[in-house]
Amino acid sequence: MKQISILGSTGSIGKQTLAVVEAMPDRFAVVALAAGNNLDELTRQVLRHRPELVSVATAPLATDLATRLRSAGLEKLPEIQHGAPGLTAVATHPAAAVLVSAAVGVVGLEATYAAVKAGKQVALSNKEVLVAAGELVMAAARQANVELLPVDSEHNAIHQCLRAGRHSEVKRLILTASGGPFRKTPLAEMAAATPEQALAHPNWRMGRRITIDSATLVNKGFEVIEAHLLFDMRPDQIDVVIHPQSTVHSMVEYVDGSILAQLGPADMRMPIQYALTYPERAASKDIALDWSKLRRLDFAKVSTRRFPCLRLAREALKKKGAYPCVFNAADEVAVEAFLDRRLPFPGIAEVIERVLARTPRTKIAAIADVLAADAEARRMAREEIAKLPAKAAAV
C-alpha cells in the first residue's frame, strides 16, 4: 500500500488525485492533506480518507476544521496544522512515499522543495515550483536522487515517450497547445475579450488562473521552461504547436526521424495515475479515448503576434536567474487584474513585458532569493497596472 500526501487537496488536481486513490483502494491510501480555505471540501475529504495530518491556511481555520470534524462524529481527529509549517509537515510526512504537489502559486514552493530534499518521490503539478525555482529544485533532486514525475498532461506525455530511447537520441520535444478560446478570434477584437470568454476553455475544465494562462499561452511558456529543466533539453530543442483537439498531449522526435506521440482523453486522472503507479502501469476502469469521436488531428504553428507571452517566456528562460520567477509573478498579478476587469486581455502580456524589462539580473542561490524576486515582481506588476489609462482598464 503506497501512502500519499497531497498539497492542494481541494483544488482540481487534488480532487482528481483522490478520485484515482478511491478507484484503486488496494494500491493507495492518503496519509496527509494540505488545503487553503475550502473547509467544506476538506471536511468531506478528511471524513472519507482519514489522514493522519491535515494543514489549512490559518489558525482560525484549523480551529474551525476541528469543530466541523467533531460535529460530524469523528472521534479521533487528525493532527491539524496551519500555514507554511503545516504545508512542509504534510509534504515531508515520514509515512508518505509520494507527494502530489498541486497547490496553486508559490505557496507550495518551499514545502515541495523540502520534500525533494527529504528524498520524497514528487508527482509535480504545481508549475511555480520549477518556473520560479527550477535550478534550485533540480539541483536538490539530483543530490537526493529523486525523480520529479510530471502530472501536467504535456510533460507526462513526454515522460512516457522518452522511455523509448536514450537522451542522446532525442532531436526535439514537441509540446501541444489547444490554442484556447481565442485561437481564431480576430486580433482587433482581443482588446474587448471578457473574463467570461477567456474562461470558456474548449477542452479542459481547470482553475481560473490556469484557464486564463491557457488563453494567453503563458501556460505553454511555463511548460517550455519546465521541459528544459525536467528533461535536460536545450530551449531550441523544445517546440510548441497548436493542436485544437487536445488528443495528442505531446510528442518526441528522435534523431532517426521517428516521432512518438502520446494520445489520450482530456482527463487529468490518466497522468495522475501514471505518476502514482510509475514505473508500473495499472489498468484503468473508466479512462479511455473514445475512438469513435476522433475524426481528425490538426496541427498549426503558433503565432507570436497572437500569443506574445510565449515569446516572453522564452526570453525569460534564456536570461535565467530570477527572470522565470518574475515572468510567473507578473503574470499572476496581471491575470488577477484581468479577472477583476482592471486590465484588458492584451494588457496581461504588456504588464509581463514591462516587469521583465525593469528586472535587473539577479542570481538565485536560495529559496529566499526566489521569494524576494517574486515579491518585487508583484510590486512592479501592480505599479504597471496602475499606470494604464482608465479607459483601457475599464474594458
N, C-alpha and C positions, 0 to 999 in steps of 0.2 A: 504493500500500500504506500503510494507516494504522497507525502504531506506537502501541501501548497499554502503559501502566503500570497495575499493579493493587496497591492496598493491601488486604491481607486475602485473598490469593490462595487460601489453603487453607480458607477458610470457604465457606458455602453460595453466596453471591453470587459470590465469586471463582471457585469451581469452575464455576458455570454460565456465567460470562463466558468462561472458557477453552473451554467447550463451544461457545459461539457462535463464538469465534475458529476453532476446529477445523472447524466446519461451513462457514466462509467463508474458507478459506485464501488466496484470491485478493484478499481485501479487507483482512485484518488480520494483524498479527504482534505478538508480545509482546517488549517491549524491557526491561522491569523488573518484578520481583515483590517484594512485601514480605509476609512471613508472621510468625507468632509462634513457636510451639514445635513445630508439627507437621512434623517433618523428613521423615517417611515420605512424606507427600503432596507436600511441597515438592520433594523429590528427584525424584519422578516428573515433576512439572511442569517442572523445570529440564531434565531429560533430554529431554523431549518438545518444549519450546518454545525452548530455548537462548537465554534472555535475556542481555543484556549485564551487567545489575546485579541482585543479589538482596540482600535485607535480612532478618535474623532478629532475635529479641528480644535475645539476649545474645552476648557474645564467645565463650563456650564453645560455644554452638550454631553460631556461624559456623565455628569450627574443625571441629566435628563434621560440618557440611554439606560442607565441602571434602573431608574424608576420605571421606564417602559417595560423592561425585561421582567422586573419583579411583578408588575401588574399583569403581564402575560402568563404568569405562573412558572417562570423559570426559576428553579430552586438554587442551582449552582451557577452563579454569574461568571462570565469570563473575566479575566483581568482587563480593566478598561483604562487606557492611557489616552493622552491627547497631545496635539502639537507636533513639532519636529521630533522630539524624543520618542513619541509614540510611533511615528512613521518608521523611524530607524529600528525600534524594537520589533515591529511587525516584519520589516524587511530582513532582519537578521535572526529571527526566531530560531533557536537551536534545533528544533524538530523539522523545520522546513527544508525540503530537498530542492524546491523550486520557488522562486519569487516571480510572480507575474507583476511587472511594473507597468501599471496602466493609469496612474494618477496624471491628471492633466496639468501641464505647466511645469515650471521649475520646482514646484512644491515637492515633487518626488525625487529630485536630483540627488540630494545628499543621502537619502535613505538607500537609493539604488546603488550609489557609489559605495556605501558601507557594506551592502550585501555582496557586491563584487569583491571587495577587499576581504570579506569573510569567507570567500570561496563558494558562494551560493550559485547554483545554476539560475540564470536570469532569462525569463521569457519577456522580451522587451517590446512594449507597445508605446511607451512614453517617448515621443520624438525628442523632447528637450534634453534628455539625458545625453544623447550623442551630439545633437546640434550645438548645444551650449557648452558641453564639457567633454567632447569626444576624445580628444587626445589624452586627457587625464584618465577617463574611464577605460579606454582601451589599453593604456599602459598598466593600469591596475588589473585588468582581466588577464593580460599576458603574465604578469607576476604571480597571480593566484592560479594560473592555468584554468581559467574559467572561459567557457564559450558563451557568448551572448546569442540567444536564439531569437531571431526576429519574429514578431507576431504580425506586423503590418503585412498585408497580403502581397505587396510587391517584393519586399525583401525576403519574405518567407518563400515566395516562388523562386527567387534567385538562389536561395539556400538549397532548395530542392534540386534545381537544375545543375548546380555546381557539384553535386555528388557524382556527376557523370564523367568528370575529368579533372586533371590536375590544374593548379593555379596558373602554371606557365602555359597551359594550352588554351587559356581564355583570351579571346580577342576583345570582346566588349560585353557589357551588361546593357540590357535594353529595358528600361522602366516604362510601363504603360500608364497612361493618364486618360481618364474618361473625357476630359475637357470641360466637365461640369455643366451647369445650366446655361452658360454664356458662350458655348463653343461656336455657335453660328450667329450670335447677336451682332448686328452691325456696330462697328466701333463707335459711331456717332451717338449711339443710344446707351452706351455703357455708363455715362455720367449720371443717367437717370435711373440706373438699376437700384431696386429697393432691397432691403434685407430679406423680405419675403421671397423675392425672386431668387436671390443668391442662396437662400437656404433650401430651395427646392431642387435638391440633387436628383438627377435622373436615375441613378442606380443604387446608391448606398444610403443607409439611414445612420447618421453619425451625430456626434455632438455639434453644437453651434459653431464653435471656432474652427474645428477641422473641416466642417462643411464650407465655410467661407474660404478657408485656405485651399480647398479643392477648386472653388470657383476662380481664385486668383492664380492657381498653380503654385502658390507658396509651398503647399504640402509636397509637391514634386521637387521643389528646390531643397526642402528638408531631406527628402529621400536620396537625392544625389549626394548630399553631404554624408548621410548615414551609410550609403552604399560604399563610398570611398573608404570609410573607416571600418565597416563591418567586414568587407571582402578584400581590403588591401588593394584596391584598384585605383589607377590614376584617374583624375577627373575627366581627362579626354577619352577614357575607356567607358564612360557612363553616358548613355544616350537616353532621351525621353521621346516617346512617340504618343500621339493621340490615338486612343482605341476606345471608341464610344460604348462598345458593348460590355466592357469590363469583364470579359470572359477569359482572355489571356492576361494573367496577372503580372507577368514579366517574362523576359527571355534572356538566354545566354548564348552568345555566338562564340564558337570555338575557332581556332586558327585554321582548321581544315574547311571552313565554310558551313559546318553544321550549326543549326540553330535549334536549341531546345527551349520549348515553351511549357509553362505550367498553366493549365486551364482548370477552371472550377467555377462554381456558382458564386454569386456575390453574397457570401455568407461567411462572416468572420469566425464562426465556430471551426471551420476547416483549418486555417492556420494556427488557431489557438490549440486545437487538438494535436496538430503536428508538433508544435513546440513542447507540449506537455509530455508526449509519448516518445519523443526523439531519444535515441536513434531508431526506435521501432516505429512501425506504422500499425495502427489499430483500426479495426473495422468500424465504420460509422453506420449508424442505423438510419439516419434521415438526412444526410448531407450528400447531395449528388447533383451533378449537372444534368439538366433536362435537355437532352439532345434534340428532342422533337421541336423545341423552340429556337434552336440555334440555326439561323438561316444564313448568316453572313458574318464575317470578321473584317472590319475596316481598320485601316491604319493611315495616319497622316502626320506630316511634320508639325512641330509646334511653332506657332507664330510668336516671336518675341514682342511684336507690336501689340498683340492681343494679351500676351502673358508676360509683361516685363519683369515680374517677380522671379521668374526662373533665371533670367539673366543676372539679377541682383544676387541670387543665391550662389550662382557660380562665381561671381566676383568675390563674395564673402569667403567662399571656400578657398579660392586662390590666395587671398591675403592671410587666411588662417588666424591664429591668435584669438582675439576677442571678437572678430568680425562675425563668425557664425552665430555666436551668442547674441550679439547686437541685432543681427538680422531677425532672430526669433523674437526678442523682446519688443522691438519696434513694431513687428507685425502684430503681436498680441494686443498692444495698446491701440494700434490703428484699427484692428478688427472690432475691438470693443466700441470704438468711436463710431465706426460704420453701423454697427448693430443698434447703437443709440441714436442714429441719424444725425450725428455731429460731423460726419465726414462722408463725402461721396465715394462711390466704389473705386474709381481710379485713384482716389486720394490715398488708398492703402499703399500702393506702390510708391507714390510720391513721398509719403512720410518715411517709408523704409529707406528710400534712396537718400533723402536728406540726412537722416540719422547716420547712415553709413558714412556719408561724406564728412560729417562732423566728428567722427570717431577717430582718435589717434591710435597708432599702432601700440598694442598692449599685449604683453606676454601673459599666458595663463599658466601659473605654476601651482595653484591650489584652488580648491572649491571656493574659497573666499574671494579669489580674483574673479571667478565666474559670476558670483553673486553681486560683486561690485560693478562689473561691466553690465550685468543685467539691469541693475537699479539705475545706473547712469543712462543707459539706452532708453529706458522707460521715461525718465525725466525729460530727455531730449525729444522723445516722440510726443509727449504731451505739449511741449513748447511748440513743436512744428504744427500740431493740430490747431493750437490756439492762434497761430499766425494766419490760418486760412481765412479768406473773405467770408463774411457771414452768409452771403448768398450761396456760396458753394457748399458750406457746411450744412445748410438747411435743406439740401436736395433729398 
